[in-house]
Amino acid sequence: MLNQQIDNYVVNRNVSGLDSMYGNDFVFSHGSGKVEGKQSWLKSVAKNDYPSRLHDSVKVELHPGIAIVKGKMAIKRVDKDKTAIYRLRYIRVYALRSNRWLLISHNTTEEVHEN
């Protein structure tokens, strides 16, 4: 599914692949409250190490030209001095543009850290 493919690209630091899957108006609202646009998030992907970002409990609500995706994700991120393991709930919005689904919004609604 497109939703998991996007996060596989994050794990692989495939910035060019991600660039083609996000709308230019993409907004990422993190659980910390930080809000990033597309270019800022792509820079974060290029420098961070995410060994895994796995989705579960995904539900899709389709509307003409819009898909609202709700789900959970288990994430592992390796920082300089520790490994962060956390789970989050999210809402993502995809827009159908030029016959392609593009991610235009990611909103983390809950974030729980295991360590």
C-alpha positions as CSV (number, residue, x, y, z in Angstrom):
1,M,0.0,0.0,0.0
2,L,1.1,3.6,-0.7
3,N,0.9,4.5,3.0
4,Q,3.5,1.9,4.0
5,Q,5.6,2.5,0.9
6,I,6.1,6.1,2.0
7,D,7.5,5.0,5.3
8,N,9.7,2.4,3.7
9,Y,11.2,5.3,1.8
10,V,11.8,7.1,5.1
11,V,13.6,4.0,6.4
12,N,15.7,3.9,3.3
13,R,16.3,7.6,3.3
14,N,14.9,7.7,-0.3
15,V,14.3,11.5,-0.4
16,S,13.7,11.6,-4.1
17,G,11.1,8.9,-3.9
18,L,9.4,10.7,-1.0
19,D,9.6,14.0,-2.9
20,S,7.5,12.5,-5.7
21,M,4.9,11.1,-3.2
22,Y,4.2,14.3,-1.2
23,G,2.3,17.3,-2.4
24,N,4.2,20.5,-2.5
25,D,1.9,21.8,0.2
26,F,2.6,18.8,2.5
27,V,2.4,19.5,6.2
28,F,3.8,17.2,9.0
29,S,2.4,17.9,12.4
30,H,4.5,15.9,14.9
31,G,3.3,14.5,18.3
32,S,5.8,17.0,19.9
33,G,3.8,19.9,18.4
34,K,6.5,20.7,15.8
35,V,5.1,21.4,12.4
36,E,7.2,21.0,9.3
37,G,6.6,21.6,5.6
38,K,7.8,19.3,2.9
39,Q,11.3,20.5,2.4
40,S,12.1,20.6,6.2
41,W,10.7,17.0,6.6
42,L,12.8,15.8,3.7
43,K,15.9,17.2,5.2
44,S,15.1,15.5,8.5
45,V,14.6,12.2,6.7
46,A,18.0,12.5,5.0
47,K,19.9,13.0,8.3
48,N,17.9,10.7,10.7
49,D,18.2,6.9,11.1
50,Y,14.8,5.1,11.2
51,P,15.4,1.3,11.2
52,S,11.7,0.7,11.1
53,R,8.3,2.5,10.7
54,L,5.5,-0.1,10.5
55,H,1.8,0.6,10.2
56,D,-1.1,-1.3,11.6
57,S,-4.9,-0.9,12.2
58,V,-5.1,1.3,9.0
59,K,-8.5,2.5,8.0
60,V,-9.2,4.5,4.8
61,E,-12.1,6.8,4.2
62,L,-12.5,7.7,0.6
63,H,-14.1,10.9,-0.8
64,P,-13.9,12.3,-4.4
65,G,-10.3,13.3,-4.8
66,I,-9.4,12.9,-1.1
67,A,-8.5,9.9,1.1
68,I,-8.4,10.2,4.9
69,V,-6.2,7.5,6.4
70,K,-6.2,6.7,10.1
71,G,-3.8,4.3,11.7
72,K,-1.1,3.4,14.2
73,M,2.6,3.2,13.5
74,A,5.5,1.6,15.5
75,I,8.7,3.5,15.0
76,K,12.3,3.0,15.9
77,R,14.7,5.9,15.5
78,V,18.4,5.7,16.3
79,D,19.9,8.9,17.7
80,K,23.5,9.7,18.6
81,D,23.3,8.4,22.2
82,K,20.1,6.3,22.3
83,T,17.4,4.5,20.4
84,A,13.9,5.9,20.6
85,I,11.1,3.3,20.3
86,Y,7.6,4.7,20.2
87,R,4.1,4.2,18.8
88,L,1.8,6.8,17.4
89,R,-1.7,7.2,16.1
90,Y,-2.1,9.4,13.1
91,I,-4.4,10.9,10.5
92,R,-3.1,11.3,7.0
93,V,-4.7,13.1,4.1
94,Y,-4.0,12.1,0.5
95,A,-5.2,14.2,-2.5
96,L,-5.7,12.9,-6.0
97,R,-3.7,15.2,-8.3
98,S,-3.0,14.6,-11.9
99,N,-4.2,11.0,-11.5
100,R,-1.7,10.3,-8.6
101,W,-2.4,10.1,-4.9
102,L,-0.1,12.5,-3.0
103,L,0.3,12.8,0.7
104,I,-0.6,16.3,1.8
105,S,-0.9,16.0,5.5
106,H,0.3,13.9,8.4
107,N,-1.0,14.7,11.8
108,T,0.2,12.7,14.9
109,T,-2.8,12.5,17.3
110,E,-1.1,10.5,20.0
111,E,2.5,9.5,20.7
112,V,3.7,7.1,23.4
113,H,7.4,6.4,24.0
114,E,8.6,3.0,25.3
115,N,11.9,4.3,26.6
